[in-house]
Amino acid sequence: MLAPDLVLAIDNDHRALDALVRGDPEPKKQLFSRRDDVTLANPLGPPARGWSQLEATLERAVAQLRDGGPIRFERISEYATQDLAYIVEFERWRGRVGGVDHVVSMALRATTVFRREGGEWRIAHRHADPITAPQPPESIIEREDPSAADRHA
């Protein structure tokens, strides 16, 4: 069973993600640690480390999202100690993303690591990707730049 203050932090994170997909990154920013080791790996770019990179990554992500709808969270796993916790969830919502002009369904597999800092739970790490169903083994093959083959020949 999760501590009440951690449950509240997770609920705040869910509300902040709802705001994010509607175009407002500020509630989500408030939840992240400001320590140098804070990380964010979202599905729209490479991982960010440190507050300034993380903030810029959130701003870029929110610029790609609009008209978001209700979010449903499906908890897969959770674990907590007094000072460290994680949750793994599927996050599902509807909205507009990138250049898509119509509302689409979106889903992410997300792992969020919380750390107690100064008596409050903060997000120390978040990783999200679009893998919510089995993938073929070939899906992990790194796409190679065709011009790279010429450089190695």
C-alpha positions in Angstrom: 0.0 0.0 0.0 1.3 3.4 -1.0 1.7 6.2 1.6 -1.1 8.9 1.3 1.4 11.6 0.4 2.7 9.5 -2.4 -0.8 8.7 -3.7 -1.4 12.5 -3.7 1.8 13.1 -5.7 0.8 10.5 -8.2 -2.7 12.0 -8.5 -1.0 15.4 -9.0 1.2 13.9 -11.7 -1.9 12.5 -13.5 -3.6 15.9 -13.4 -0.4 17.6 -14.6 -0.3 15.2 -17.6 -3.9 16.0 -18.4 -2.9 19.7 -18.5 0.2 18.9 -20.6 -1.8 17.2 -23.4 -4.1 20.3 -23.3 -1.1 22.5 -23.9 0.0 23.6 -20.4 3.4 22.3 -19.3 3.5 24.3 -16.0 1.8 21.8 -13.6 4.1 19.0 -14.9 7.2 21.2 -14.5 6.3 21.9 -10.9 6.5 18.2 -10.1 10.0 17.4 -11.3 13.1 17.5 -9.2 15.5 20.4 -9.8 18.6 18.3 -9.1 21.3 17.8 -11.7 20.4 14.1 -12.0 16.7 14.5 -13.0 16.0 12.8 -16.3 13.2 12.7 -18.8 13.0 10.3 -21.8 9.9 11.0 -23.7 8.9 9.4 -27.1 9.6 12.6 -29.1 13.3 12.9 -28.6 16.5 11.8 -26.8 16.7 11.7 -23.0 17.1 15.0 -21.2 19.3 15.3 -18.1 19.2 18.2 -15.7 16.6 20.9 -15.1 17.3 23.1 -18.1 17.3 20.3 -20.6 14.2 18.8 -19.0 12.3 22.1 -19.1 13.2 22.6 -22.8 12.1 19.0 -23.6 8.8 19.6 -21.9 8.3 22.8 -23.9 9.1 21.0 -27.2 6.7 18.2 -26.3 3.8 20.5 -25.4 4.3 22.4 -28.7 3.4 19.1 -30.4 0.2 18.4 -28.4 -3.2 20.2 -28.4 -6.8 19.7 -27.7 -6.1 16.8 -25.4 -9.0 14.9 -23.9 -9.5 12.8 -20.7 -6.7 10.5 -19.7 -7.1 7.0 -18.4 -4.2 5.4 -16.4 -3.8 1.7 -16.2 -1.4 0.8 -13.4 0.9 -2.2 -14.2 3.2 -2.0 -11.2 4.1 0.1 -8.2 6.7 0.0 -5.4 7.7 2.4 -2.7 10.1 2.8 0.1 10.2 5.8 2.5 12.2 7.9 0.1 11.9 6.3 -3.4 9.0 4.9 -5.4 8.1 4.0 -9.0 5.0 3.4 -11.0 4.6 1.7 -14.4 1.4 2.6 -16.3 -0.3 2.8 -19.6 -1.4 6.3 -20.2 -4.3 6.8 -22.7 -5.9 9.9 -24.1 -7.2 11.6 -27.2 -6.0 14.8 -28.8 -4.1 16.3 -31.7 -0.4 15.6 -32.1 2.2 17.1 -34.5 0.7 17.9 -37.8 -2.4 15.7 -37.4 -5.5 17.9 -37.9 -8.0 15.5 -36.4 -8.3 14.0 -32.9 -6.5 10.7 -32.5 -6.1 8.1 -29.7 -2.7 8.0 -28.1 -1.1 5.6 -25.6 2.2 5.4 -23.8 3.9 3.0 -21.6 5.4 5.1 -18.8 7.7 4.5 -15.9 7.9 7.3 -13.3 10.4 7.3 -10.5 9.5 9.5 -7.5 12.0 10.6 -4.8 11.4 12.4 -1.5 13.1 15.7 -1.5 12.7 18.2 1.4 9.7 16.2 2.6 7.9 16.2 -0.8 7.7 13.7 -3.5 9.3 14.9 -6.7 9.7 13.1 -10.1 13.4 12.1 -10.5 12.9 10.2 -13.7 10.2 9.6 -16.3 10.4 7.4 -19.3 7.6 7.0 -21.8 7.4 5.2 -25.1 4.6 4.0 -27.4 5.1 0.3 -26.8 1.8 -0.9 -25.3 1.5 -4.2 -27.3 3.9 -6.9 -28.3 6.4 -5.9 -31.0 8.3 -8.0 -33.5 11.9 -8.6 -32.7 12.9 -6.5 -35.7 11.4 -3.5 -34.1 14.6 -3.0 -32.0 16.9 -2.8 -35.1 18.4 0.6 -35.2 17.7 2.4 -38.4 20.9 3.1 -40.2 21.7 6.2 -42.1 22.1 5.0 -45.7 25.1 7.4 -46.2 26.8 5.7 -43.2 27.3 2.5 -45.2 29.2 4.5 -47.7 31.5 5.9 -45.0 32.3 2.4 -43.6 33.1 0.9 -47.0 
